[in-house]
Amino acid sequence: MTAVSHPQTVSDAAERRRQFLQDNGILAVFIAFVIVATAVSGGRFIQPSNLSVILFQASVIGVLALGQTLVMLVAGIDLSIVAIAILAAIVMGAGGSERQQEMNLTGGILPYVGFLPSIALAIVGSAIFGAINGLVVVKLRIPAFISTLAMSLALSGLAMLTTSGTPVHYPDPFF
């Protein structure tokens, strides 16, 4: 006697497989990427030192993505988030370094204020720019896309003027 599989059983198994891939597809793609990257790099990709560098570099993007998630939950978009982050980094790098004169900042726009005060100044400044974005969208009823794009362009210009287009390094041995 031969075993006859029922079409219903085959379609149920196929449906379960399809549902599993639909639910866990991104995980499967991630695992495939790690396997390919490890094979191509000769095993260096999966080393703890490389993984810590990847996590460190991705942490900034992760924090910005969390902030953008909150905006998107209320059906908005914030295009200025990167420009605000760049300006905050400039404030922290220039204001927190005693050797900021070596950074060629035009006219000493930001004096040395110290490590922790420069972090506080960057956070407060970022919050102010975010509040301005929010007020423009809510009170003036300008679409978030337009107002945050304008803020992004203005802050990018301010960053360029502040640094004269040169990189800002934090030369403190702490880092």
Secondary structure, DSSP 4 states (H G I P E B T S, - for coil): ------HHHHHHHHHHHHHHHHHHHHHHHHHHHHHHHHHHTTT-TTSHHHHHHHHHHHHHHHHHHHHHHHHHHTT---TTHHHHHHHHHHHHHHHT-TTGGGGT-GGG-S----HHHHHHHHHHHHHHHHHHHHHHHHHS---HHHHHHHHHHHHHHHHHHHHTTPPP----TT-
